Amino acid sequence: MKKIPKFETVEVWEGRYHDQSTRWERDDINGALVEWLTSQQLQPGHILIPGCGRAAEPFYLAERGFEVVALDFAPSAIEFQQQKLQTYEKPPTVAFEQVDVMNWHAPAPFDAIYEQTCLCALNPGQRQDYAAQLRDWLKPGGKLFALFMQTYREGGPPFHCAMDDMRQLFGTDKWQWPDDDGLRSDHSNNKVEIGMVLTRRGD
Ligand SMILES: C[S@@+](CC[C@H](N)C(=O)[O-])C[C@H]1O[C@@H](n2cnc3c(N)ncnc32)[C@H](O)[C@@H]1O
């Protein structure tokens, strides 16, 4: 049986929310997401957000006409989001599911996925399986709006998502990469992400 490193467990993530040890959280909406919306690279449709935590992005997208499904296995993150949803007089189209992204199956493929700090939260040994999940969840031609965490250090989470490693993980036989260098997204905790829009190839 595969040994699960301690930091990967739902108990550890739940403990972080419980202890308010959540330095990854943003006070604002990720600048890369705002840019993708402004440039209309990301247009309303059926979108998935894996490892959503307590982030505001699921609501930001739902309020702009997206049909959002957001996943997390930490109970208090999902409860937080459900409570926020209940504060709306007219709730936006967002559904939260408390599931493990490593074994969740999409009832129907999505037009887009917004990947904000879920990949970097996983053990690098899980990356191949997670990349296969991302592909399975998307329609052919669907877009992966990925924020690749750059820590330039060993260990994690967050684990460094070196761009060379990402190009191997999301190989060009399965994904089309843009010609540009992506967007740089800074976090107040001094972490930097590279935003890239990959298109799922094949059928
Ligand atoms: C670094 S946090 C990021 C949360 C959110 N995306 C944000 O930007 O605030 C990583 C999140 O992924 C969740 N997570 C980690 N592994 C998971 C798994 N296997 N299945 C579902 N959620 C997972 C954790 O509970 C946590 O909420």
The ligand as an SDF file (V2000), in Angstrom:
LIG
                    3D

 27 29  0  0  0  0  0  0  0  0999 V2000
   -2.7350   25.8010   -0.2990 C   0  0  0  0  0  0  0  0  0  0  0  0
   -4.4450   25.5090   -0.0340 S   0  0  0  0  0  0  0  0  0  0  0  0
   -5.1680   26.5210   -1.3240 C   0  0  0  0  0  0  0  0  0  0  0  0
   -6.6260   26.8160   -1.1470 C   0  0  0  0  0  0  0  0  0  0  0  0
   -7.2040   27.7680   -2.2050 C   0  0  0  0  0  0  0  0  0  0  0  0
   -7.0000   27.2920   -3.5350 N   0  0  0  0  0  0  0  0  0  0  0  0
   -6.6460   29.1430   -2.0550 C   0  0  0  0  0  0  0  0  0  0  0  0
   -6.0070   29.6540   -2.9770 O   0  0  0  0  0  0  0  0  0  0  0  0
   -6.8660   29.7440   -0.9910 O   0  0  0  0  0  0  0  0  0  0  0  0
   -4.6580   23.8720   -0.6860 C   0  0  0  0  0  0  0  0  0  0  0  0
   -6.0660   23.3580   -0.5310 C   0  0  0  0  0  0  0  0  0  0  0  0
   -6.1500   22.0860   -1.1690 O   0  0  0  0  0  0  0  0  0  0  0  0
   -6.8900   21.2110   -0.3570 C   0  0  0  0  0  0  0  0  0  0  0  0
   -6.4490   19.8520   -0.6920 N   0  0  0  0  0  0  0  0  0  0  0  0
   -5.2000   19.3270   -0.5710 C   0  0  0  0  0  0  0  0  0  0  0  0
   -5.1910   18.0670   -1.0040 N   0  0  0  0  0  0  0  0  0  0  0  0
   -6.4590   17.7800   -1.4080 C   0  0  0  0  0  0  0  0  0  0  0  0
   -7.0800   16.6250   -1.9420 C   0  0  0  0  0  0  0  0  0  0  0  0
   -6.3820   15.4950   -2.1480 N   0  0  0  0  0  0  0  0  0  0  0  0
   -8.3960   16.6860   -2.2530 N   0  0  0  0  0  0  0  0  0  0  0  0
   -9.1070   17.8360   -2.0420 C   0  0  0  0  0  0  0  0  0  0  0  0
   -8.5780   18.9470   -1.5260 N   0  0  0  0  0  0  0  0  0  0  0  0
   -7.2580   18.9190   -1.2170 C   0  0  0  0  0  0  0  0  0  0  0  0
   -6.5880   21.6260    1.0760 C   0  0  0  0  0  0  0  0  0  0  0  0
   -7.5940   21.2320    1.9780 O   0  0  0  0  0  0  0  0  0  0  0  0
   -6.5000   23.1390    0.9170 C   0  0  0  0  0  0  0  0  0  0  0  0
   -7.7590   23.7480    1.1070 O   0  0  0  0  0  0  0  0  0  0  0  0
  1  2  1  0
  2  3  1  0
  2 10  1  0
  3  4  1  0
  4  5  1  0
  5  6  1  0
  5  7  1  0
  7  8  2  0
  7  9  1  0
 10 11  1  0
 11 12  1  0
 11 26  1  0
 12 13  1  0
 13 14  1  0
 13 24  1  0
 14 15  1  0
 14 23  1  0
 15 16  2  0
 16 17  1  0
 17 18  1  0
 17 23  2  0
 18 19  1  0
 18 20  2  0
 20 21  1  0
 21 22  2  0
 22 23  1  0
 24 25  1  0
 24 26  1  0
 26 27  1  0
M  CHG  2   2   1   9  -1
M  END
$$$$
